[in-house]
């Protein structure tokens, strides 16, 4: 781990204050449209919320499925929002993203998504959401700083069924967890067994409590 | 061919080259971007021309001091003499037309920089290198390879002689 700053999401620290959403909305490049999603988790049982920024996959599926060549990844691994002259508003990326990050904005007939405040981070500043987050559930710090201040481990690997996705953004999980596993589950909570493989899925809500 | 059957160092298939994920591999130019570039670029060129033209009008070109041309007063109609203006490196020719008017031009032919000579019989200046002709009255090329007129030396006829006071194109 080098000394370069990285983006860390610590869902267990999120207090649901929506400061990140508000800060994102105030950006002049997309005023009134927040690029960060604040998700509720098991709303019936808990008030726990989880912020969702773009995870900036190393092999971005949104860009790969784009038929209009509108989503590009910069050399430093940041996946940009769609290019206005190219985006045809087909929503392929919206359907393809495993994290639910890209959203089609009908007002502009364009997909818009988090680009880690590229105008700020490319100039050495923190993304707006990480700047305002009062509990530092969203943190833009060095890995050494995270290791010093947090329990648990930072992972950047997700397993969606048989598909492994590596991301630029880290997520804090209990120590010893190498990757976050996500499989399909039925309405009653029982996992859908993939062909030829035992179903494995992490109970994300339980993991939040453990960190 | 399927993605998995390819050796890892082989080039990606053609359709993937047309849809590069990486920013630096993206060389596609949309028609709208090209049109915008051409329109704005043309506008910029027009604007730059206007600015340059305005600047050219505002800056006076008679920044050289007046120099008296020696023994010019002795020149009869149809005669000429050589002088240097504005510096010693710039050969010029002063001619007196057969009608008696004074004219002065750079002696450097605008074709390939030979020295032009006065031909009073034809009311012309003549470059012997490639047979170029210039009108004596205004320095315009009339025959031969030269396409630009000879730079004019502006003259001022004063009581004590003829002065070269500036260079005009």
Boltz contact constraints between the chains, C-beta under 6 A:
constraints:
  - contact:
      token1: [A, 63]
      token2: [B, 21]
      max_distance: 6.0
  - contact:
      token1: [A, 69]
      token2: [B, 19]
      max_distance: 6.0
  - contact:
      token1: [A, 72]
      token2: [B, 23]
      max_distance: 6.0
  - contact:
      token1: [A, 72]
      token2: [B, 26]
      max_distance: 6.0
  - contact:
      token1: [A, 73]
      token2: [B, 21]
      max_distance: 6.0
  - contact:
      token1: [A, 73]
      token2: [B, 22]
      max_distance: 6.0
  - contact:
      token1: [A, 74]
      token2: [B, 23]
      max_distance: 6.0
  - contact:
      token1: [A, 75]
      token2: [B, 24]
      max_distance: 6.0
  - contact:
      token1: [A, 85]
      token2: [B, 30]
      max_distance: 6.0
  - contact:
      token1: [A, 85]
      token2: [B, 32]
      max_distance: 6.0
